[in-house]
Amino acid sequence: MHDIRAIRENPAAFDAALSRRGLSGLSSQVLALDADRRAKILAAETATAEQNKASKEVGAAKARGDDAEFERLRALVAEKKAEIARLTAEAEAQDVALRDMLMGIPNTPLDVVPDGADEEANVELHRWGSPRNFSFPPKEHFDIAGVKPGMDFETAAKLSGSRFVVLKGAVIRVHRALAQFMLDTHVEEHGLTETWTPVLVKEEAMYGTNQLPKFAEDSYQTTNGWWLIPTSEVTLTNTVAGEVLDEAALPIRMTAHTQCFRSEAGSSGKDTTGMLRQHQFEKVEMVTICAPETALDEQERMRKCAEAILEKLGIPYRTIVLCTGDMGFGAQRTYDLEAWLPGQNKFREISSVSTCGQFQARRMNARYRPAGGKPDFVATLNGSGLAVGRCLIAVLENGQQEDGSVDLPEVLHPYLGGKTRISAEGALV
């Protein structure tokens, strides 16, 4: 959420930043509502002073026997009381309206973020690894002979409908090994604290990490008001909601492996085959809470943590910085990591690493106390480290052999009891 004081002080800068996201003239709408709200508050304060003055004079009028003045003043007190109640209610309603308006405005991009309307304007930073030269046409993950026995879309459709999958046998063993490998690497090598969180959250948690109100249709809500998390960014980040942290406690670096749920409301017709885009999936998430001045360094650190997973797995990837038109609602800057999928002959997103500045912290009222200073809002960052299902796809497609078997990355062998391959028949061998 944006700081209303900053908008008042420099509306032109606010509008200029949001114009890079294709939005214009928002400061005038915000400030008009803010001015009206403040006017109501001032009027209520003035009426309160007038009521207090009249209340003091009522007794004096009665004491001197001035019945006419007594009645006039008593009527004035009643009139001011009603006026105060009306103005206070109007100011409170406008306060809610202003908060809702600010909640619906995306974060402002950093100056270094490239301008652009869509993904075509994203800028590639670097690549790692070289796509393998296949002596045969590589298949997509769901068409690999050794994978088919362990990837059942028909049963999933019978159980739940489209965009679900049942994994079994060797495939789910590799999926589970990937998640464990990611967690171990982040904890033992990257210094993140493993955390386990609920997948059902209160509405305020979804507001805190800007899934609400704008993206309600992209998430699932239960009949009793809980929301299923689209990512554990929601729970990890909200662990500091309403807190005032000691500066010495920062940075807080966390990782969690959770089920995630998304309606994919805006992806009709996209990636309908295979398990690239599912309603239910698993992700190893990274979240950092830090002082604002360290946020950019923390983003570089998190990006390298995510890249390290792909490099250890031997999966070629590229890192891009998203342009203003392709960046998420709450982000100031986002790096996307895209893994090479030979079955599609293209790079596909497998991680996003974003810095949100103090945008989410204001929504959550999450602050820290600098040494010798007043409390200030923390900065928050989040990133996939990685999406487990998509990483499984990359491992399967990059490791496929002509006979339908799959060679698995060496770093996974200890997690698979020393097994190194999925055979063409679907067994872990």
C-alpha positions as CSV (number, residue, x, y, z in Angstrom):
1,M,0.0,0.0,0.0
2,H,1.2,3.5,-0.7
3,D,2.0,6.2,1.8
4,I,-0.6,8.9,1.6
5,R,1.8,11.5,3.0
6,A,4.2,10.8,0.1
7,I,1.4,11.2,-2.4
8,R,0.4,14.6,-0.8
9,E,4.0,15.8,-0.9
10,N,4.8,14.8,-4.4
11,P,1.8,13.8,-6.5
12,A,3.7,14.4,-9.8
13,A,6.3,11.8,-8.9
14,F,3.6,9.3,-7.9
15,D,1.8,9.8,-11.2
16,A,5.0,9.6,-13.2
17,A,5.9,6.3,-11.6
18,L,2.5,4.7,-12.1
19,S,2.3,6.0,-15.7
20,R,5.1,3.5,-16.4
21,R,2.5,0.8,-15.5
22,G,0.0,2.3,-17.8
23,L,-2.0,4.1,-15.1
24,S,-2.6,7.9,-15.2
25,G,-4.1,10.6,-13.0
26,L,-4.5,8.5,-9.9
27,S,-3.1,11.1,-7.5
28,S,-6.0,13.5,-8.2
29,Q,-8.5,10.9,-7.3
30,V,-6.6,9.9,-4.2
31,L,-6.0,13.4,-3.0
32,A,-9.6,14.5,-3.6
33,L,-10.9,11.7,-1.4
34,D,-8.2,12.4,1.2
35,A,-9.0,16.2,1.2
36,D,-12.7,15.5,1.7
37,R,-11.9,13.0,4.5
38,R,-9.6,15.5,6.2
39,A,-12.2,18.3,5.8
40,K,-14.8,16.1,7.6
41,I,-12.4,15.3,10.4
42,L,-11.6,19.1,10.8
43,A,-15.4,19.9,10.7
44,A,-16.0,17.2,13.4
45,E,-13.3,18.7,15.6
46,T,-14.7,22.2,15.2
47,A,-18.2,21.0,16.0
48,T,-16.8,19.2,19.1
49,A,-15.2,22.4,20.3
50,E,-18.5,24.3,19.8
51,Q,-20.4,21.6,21.6
52,N,-17.9,21.7,24.5
53,K,-18.2,25.5,24.7
54,A,-22.0,25.4,24.6
55,S,-22.1,22.7,27.3
56,K,-20.1,24.9,29.7
57,E,-22.4,27.8,29.0
58,V,-25.6,25.8,29.6
59,G,-25.0,25.6,33.4
60,A,-24.2,29.3,33.6
61,A,-27.4,30.3,31.8
62,K,-29.5,28.1,34.1
63,A,-27.8,29.5,37.2
64,R,-28.6,33.1,36.2
65,G,-32.2,32.2,35.3
66,D,-31.9,32.9,31.6
67,D,-34.4,30.2,30.5
68,A,-34.4,31.3,26.8
69,E,-30.6,31.1,26.6
70,F,-30.6,27.9,28.5
71,E,-33.0,26.3,26.0
72,R,-31.0,27.7,23.0
73,L,-27.7,26.4,24.3
74,R,-29.2,23.0,25.2
75,A,-30.6,22.7,21.6
76,L,-27.2,23.8,20.2
77,V,-25.5,21.0,22.2
78,A,-27.9,18.4,20.8
79,E,-27.5,19.8,17.3
80,K,-23.7,19.7,17.6
81,K,-23.8,16.2,19.0
82,A,-25.8,15.0,16.0
83,E,-23.5,16.9,13.6
84,I,-20.4,15.3,15.2
85,A,-21.9,11.8,14.8
86,R,-22.7,12.5,11.2
87,L,-19.3,14.0,10.3
88,T,-17.4,11.2,12.2
89,A,-19.4,8.5,10.4
90,E,-18.7,10.2,7.0
91,A,-15.0,10.6,7.8
92,E,-14.8,6.9,8.8
93,A,-16.5,5.8,5.6
94,Q,-14.2,7.9,3.5
95,D,-11.2,6.6,5.5
96,V,-12.3,3.1,4.4
97,A,-12.8,4.3,0.9
98,L,-9.3,5.8,0.8
99,R,-7.8,2.6,2.2
100,D,-9.6,0.6,-0.4
101,M,-8.5,2.9,-3.2
102,L,-4.8,2.7,-2.0
103,M,-5.2,-1.1,-1.7
104,G,-6.1,-1.3,-5.3
105,I,-3.1,0.7,-6.7
106,P,0.0,-1.4,-7.7
107,N,3.4,-0.7,-6.4
108,T,5.6,1.8,-8.1
109,P,8.5,0.3,-10.1
110,L,12.2,1.1,-9.4
111,D,13.9,3.4,-11.8
112,V,16.1,0.6,-13.1
113,V,13.1,-1.5,-14.2
114,P,12.8,-1.5,-18.0
115,D,9.6,0.2,-19.5
116,G,7.3,-1.9,-21.6
117,A,3.7,-3.0,-22.1
118,D,4.2,-6.8,-21.9
119,E,6.6,-9.7,-21.8
120,E,8.1,-8.7,-25.1
121,A,9.9,-5.9,-23.4
122,N,11.5,-8.0,-20.7
123,V,15.3,-7.9,-20.6
124,E,17.5,-11.0,-20.5
125,L,20.3,-10.6,-17.9
126,H,22.2,-13.8,-18.5
127,R,22.0,-17.5,-19.4
128,W,23.5,-20.6,-17.7
129,G,24.2,-23.9,-19.4
130,S,23.6,-25.0,-23.0
131,P,20.5,-26.8,-24.2
132,R,21.3,-30.4,-24.9
133,N,21.6,-31.6,-28.5
134,F,19.2,-34.5,-28.9
135,S,19.8,-37.2,-31.5
136,F,16.0,-37.6,-31.6
137,P,13.0,-35.3,-31.3
138,P,12.6,-34.6,-27.6
139,K,9.1,-35.2,-26.1
140,E,7.1,-33.2,-23.6
141,H,7.1,-34.6,-20.1
142,F,3.7,-36.4,-20.3
143,D,4.7,-38.2,-23.6
144,I,7.9,-39.7,-22.3
145,A,7.5,-43.5,-22.1
146,G,9.0,-43.9,-18.6
147,V,7.0,-41.0,-17.2
148,K,3.5,-42.1,-18.5
149,P,3.0,-44.8,-15.8
150,G,3.5,-42.3,-13.0
151,M,1.6,-39.3,-14.4
152,D,-2.2,-39.9,-14.5
153,F,-4.4,-37.1,-15.7
154,E,-7.4,-39.2,-16.4
155,T,-7.8,-40.4,-12.8
156,A,-7.2,-36.8,-11.6
157,A,-9.9,-35.5,-13.9
158,K,-12.3,-38.2,-12.6
159,L,-11.5,-37.1,-9.0
160,S,-11.3,-33.3,-9.4
161,G,-11.6,-32.1,-13.0
162,S,-9.1,-30.5,-15.4
163,R,-5.7,-29.1,-14.3
164,F,-5.1,-31.8,-11.7
165,V,-2.7,-34.8,-11.8
166,V,-2.2,-38.0,-9.9
167,L,1.6,-38.8,-9.5
168,K,2.8,-42.2,-8.5
169,G,5.7,-44.6,-8.5
170,A,9.0,-43.3,-9.7
171,V,7.7,-39.9,-10.8
172,I,6.4,-39.0,-7.3
173,R,9.6,-40.2,-5.8
174,V,11.5,-37.8,-8.0
175,H,9.0,-35.0,-7.2
176,R,9.5,-35.6,-3.4
177,A,13.3,-35.8,-3.8
178,L,13.3,-32.4,-5.6
179,A,11.4,-30.7,-2.8
180,Q,13.7,-32.2,-0.1
181,F,16.8,-31.3,-2.1
182,M,15.7,-27.7,-2.4
183,L,14.9,-27.4,1.3
184,D,18.2,-28.9,2.3
185,T,20.2,-26.7,0.0
186,H,18.4,-23.5,1.2
187,V,18.8,-24.4,4.8
188,E,22.3,-25.8,4.8
189,E,24.0,-23.7,2.1
190,H,21.9,-20.6,1.9
191,G,21.2,-19.9,5.6
192,L,17.4,-19.9,5.3
193,T,15.2,-21.0,8.2
194,E,12.9,-23.9,7.3
195,T,9.3,-23.0,8.3
196,W,6.0,-25.0,8.1
197,T,2.9,-22.9,7.8
198,P,-0.9,-23.5,7.3
199,V,-2.4,-23.5,3.8
200,L,-5.6,-21.9,5.1
201,V,-5.5,-18.2,6.1
202,K,-7.7,-15.4,7.2
203,E,-8.7,-12.7,4.8
204,E,-6.4,-10.1,6.3
205,A,-3.4,-12.3,5.5
206,M,-4.4,-12.3,1.8
207,Y,-4.8,-8.5,1.9
208,G,-1.4,-8.2,3.6
209,T,0.5,-9.7,0.6
210,N,-1.8,-8.0,-2.0
211,Q,-3.7,-11.1,-3.2
212,L,-6.8,-9.2,-2.2
213,P,-8.8,-7.3,-3.2
214,K,-7.6,-7.3,-6.8
215,F,-6.9,-11.0,-7.4
216,A,-9.8,-12.7,-5.5
217,E,-10.9,-14.6,-8.6
218,D,-7.4,-16.2,-8.8
219,S,-7.7,-17.9,-5.4
220,Y,-10.0,-20.3,-3.6
221,Q,-12.1,-19.3,-0.5
222,T,-13.8,-21.8,1.8
223,T,-17.4,-21.5,2.9
224,N,-16.3,-20.4,6.3
225,G,-14.1,-17.5,5.1
226,W,-10.7,-19.0,5.0
227,W,-8.6,-18.7,1.9
228,L,-6.3,-21.4,0.4
229,I,-2.9,-19.9,-0.1
230,P,-1.7,-19.4,-3.7
231,T,1.9,-19.4,-2.3
232,S,3.5,-19.6,1.1
233,E,4.6,-16.0,0.5
234,V,1.3,-15.2,2.1
235,T,2.0,-17.1,5.4
236,L,5.7,-16.5,5.7
237,T,5.4,-12.7,5.1
238,N,2.4,-12.3,7.4
239,T,4.4,-13.9,10.3
240,V,5.5,-10.3,11.1
241,A,2.2,-8.6,10.5
242,G,1.4,-6.1,13.3
243,E,4.9,-6.6,14.8
244,V,7.6,-4.1,15.7
245,L,10.8,-6.0,15.3
246,D,14.2,-5.1,16.7
247,E,16.7,-4.1,14.0
248,A,19.1,-6.7,15.3
249,A,16.6,-9.4,14.4
250,L,16.8,-8.5,10.7
251,P,17.2,-9.9,8.1
252,I,14.7,-12.7,8.6
253,R,15.2,-15.3,5.8
254,M,12.7,-18.2,5.6
255,T,11.9,-21.1,3.3
256,A,8.8,-23.3,3.3
257,H,7.6,-26.3,1.2
258,T,3.8,-26.2,0.9
259,Q,0.8,-27.1,-1.2
260,C,-0.4,-24.1,-3.2
261,F,-3.8,-23.5,-4.9
262,R,-4.7,-21.2,-7.8
263,S,-7.9,-21.0,-9.8
264,E,-5.9,-20.0,-12.9
265,A,-8.9,-17.7,-13.8
266,G,-6.9,-15.7,-16.3
267,S,-5.3,-18.6,-18.1
268,S,-8.1,-20.1,-20.0
269,G,-6.8,-22.1,-22.9
270,K,-3.1,-21.9,-21.8
271,D,-1.0,-24.9,-21.1
272,T,-4.0,-27.3,-20.9
273,T,-1.9,-30.4,-21.5
274,G,0.5,-31.8,-19.0
275,M,1.2,-30.4,-15.5
276,L,2.7,-27.1,-16.3
277,R,-0.3,-25.1,-15.0
278,Q,-2.2,-26.8,-12.2
279,H,-4.9,-25.8,-9.7
280,Q,-2.9,-27.6,-6.9
281,F,0.8,-27.7,-6.9
282,E,3.8,-27.6,-4.6
283,K,6.4,-24.9,-4.2
284,V,9.5,-24.2,-2.1
285,E,9.2,-20.5,-1.3
286,M,11.7,-18.1,0.0
287,V,10.8,-14.9,1.9
288,T,13.0,-12.2,3.4
289,I,12.1,-9.5,5.9
290,C,14.8,-6.8,6.1
291,A,15.6,-3.1,6.6
292,P,14.6,-1.1,3.5
293,E,18.2,0.0,2.7
294,T,19.3,-3.7,2.3
295,A,16.4,-4.9,0.2
296,L,18.1,-4.7,-3.2
297,D,21.1,-6.6,-1.9
298,E,18.7,-9.2,-0.5
299,Q,17.0,-9.6,-3.9
300,E,20.4,-10.4,-5.5
301,R,21.1,-12.9,-2.8
302,M,17.7,-14.6,-3.3
303,R,18.1,-14.7,-7.0
304,K,21.4,-16.5,-6.6
305,C,19.8,-19.0,-4.2
306,A,17.2,-19.9,-6.8
307,E,19.7,-20.0,-9.6
308,A,21.9,-22.4,-7.5
309,I,19.1,-25.0,-7.5
310,L,18.9,-25.1,-11.3
311,E,22.7,-25.2,-11.6
312,K,23.0,-28.1,-9.2
313,L,20.4,-29.9,-11.2
314,G,22.2,-29.1,-14.4
315,I,19.1,-27.5,-16.0
316,P,19.9,-24.7,-18.5
317,Y,18.1,-21.5,-17.7
318,R,18.0,-17.8,-18.4
319,T,17.4,-14.9,-16.0
320,I,15.3,-11.9,-17.1
321,V,14.2,-8.7,-15.4
322,L,10.5,-8.0,-16.0
323,C,9.4,-4.8,-17.6
324,T,6.9,-2.5,-16.0
325,G,4.0,-4.0,-17.9
326,D,4.7,-7.6,-17.0
327,M,5.6,-7.1,-13.3
328,G,3.4,-8.3,-10.5
329,F,1.1,-6.0,-8.6
330,G,3.1,-5.8,-5.4
331,A,6.6,-5.8,-6.9
332,Q,9.1,-3.0,-7.3
333,R,11.4,-5.2,-9.4
334,T,11.1,-8.9,-10.4
335,Y,13.6,-11.3,-11.8
336,D,12.2,-14.4,-13.5
337,L,14.2,-17.6,-13.9
338,E,13.2,-19.6,-17.0
339,A,14.2,-23.2,-17.3
340,W,14.8,-24.8,-20.7
341,L,12.2,-27.3,-21.7
342,P,13.3,-29.3,-24.7
343,G,9.9,-30.8,-25.3
344,Q,8.5,-27.3,-25.9
345,N,11.8,-26.0,-27.4
346,K,11.5,-22.9,-25.2
347,F,12.3,-21.4,-21.8
348,R,9.5,-21.4,-19.3
349,E,9.2,-19.6,-16.0
350,I,10.2,-21.7,-12.9
351,S,10.9,-18.9,-10.4
352,S,10.1,-15.2,-9.8
353,V,12.1,-13.3,-7.2
354,S,10.6,-9.9,-6.3
355,T,11.4,-7.0,-4.0
356,C,8.3,-5.2,-2.7
357,G,10.0,-2.5,-0.7
358,Q,7.6,-1.3,2.1
359,F,4.5,-1.9,0.0
360,Q,3.3,-5.0,1.8
361,A,4.6,-3.9,5.2
362,R,2.2,-0.9,5.1
363,R,-0.7,-3.3,4.4
364,M,0.4,-5.6,7.3
365,N,1.6,-2.8,9.6
366,A,4.9,-4.6,10.0
367,R,7.7,-2.4,11.3
368,Y,11.1,-2.4,12.9
369,R,12.9,-0.1,15.3
370,P,16.2,1.2,14.0
371,A,18.8,1.7,16.7
372,G,18.1,5.1,18.2
373,G,15.3,5.8,15.8
374,K,11.6,5.7,15.4
375,P,9.8,2.6,14.1
376,D,9.7,2.3,10.3
377,F,8.2,-0.2,8.0
378,V,10.3,-3.2,7.0
379,A,10.9,-4.3,3.4
380,T,9.6,-7.7,2.2
381,L,10.9,-9.9,-0.6
382,N,9.7,-13.2,-2.0
383,G,10.9,-15.8,-4.5
384,S,10.3,-19.3,-5.7
385,G,13.1,-21.6,-4.8
386,L,11.6,-23.4,-6.8
387,A,8.2,-24.5,-8.2
388,V,8.5,-28.2,-7.6
389,G,6.2,-29.4,-10.3
390,R,7.8,-27.3,-13.0
391,C,11.2,-28.3,-11.8
392,L,10.1,-32.0,-12.2
393,I,9.1,-31.2,-15.8
394,A,12.5,-29.7,-16.5
395,V,14.3,-32.7,-15.0
396,L,12.3,-35.2,-16.9
397,E,12.5,-33.4,-20.3
398,N,16.2,-32.6,-20.1
399,G,17.1,-36.1,-18.9
400,Q,15.0,-38.1,-21.4
401,Q,16.6,-40.7,-23.6
402,E,15.6,-42.1,-26.9
403,D,14.3,-45.4,-25.5
404,G,11.9,-43.5,-23.1
405,S,14.0,-43.7,-20.0
406,V,15.1,-40.7,-18.0
407,D,18.6,-40.0,-16.6
408,L,18.2,-38.1,-13.3
409,P,20.5,-35.4,-11.9
410,E,23.4,-36.7,-9.7
411,V,22.4,-34.4,-6.8
412,L,19.1,-36.3,-6.5
413,H,20.7,-39.8,-6.3
414,P,21.1,-39.7,-2.5
415,Y,17.4,-38.8,-2.1
416,L,16.4,-41.8,-4.3
417,G,18.3,-44.5,-2.4
418,G,21.1,-44.4,-4.9
419,K,18.8,-44.9,-7.9
420,T,19.9,-42.9,-11.0
421,R,17.2,-43.4,-13.7
422,I,13.6,-43.9,-14.5
423,S,13.5,-46.9,-16.9
424,A,11.4,-46.9,-20.1
425,E,8.9,-49.0,-18.2
426,G,8.5,-46.4,-15.4
427,A,10.6,-48.0,-12.7
428,L,13.2,-46.2,-10.5
429,V,16.5,-48.0,-11.2
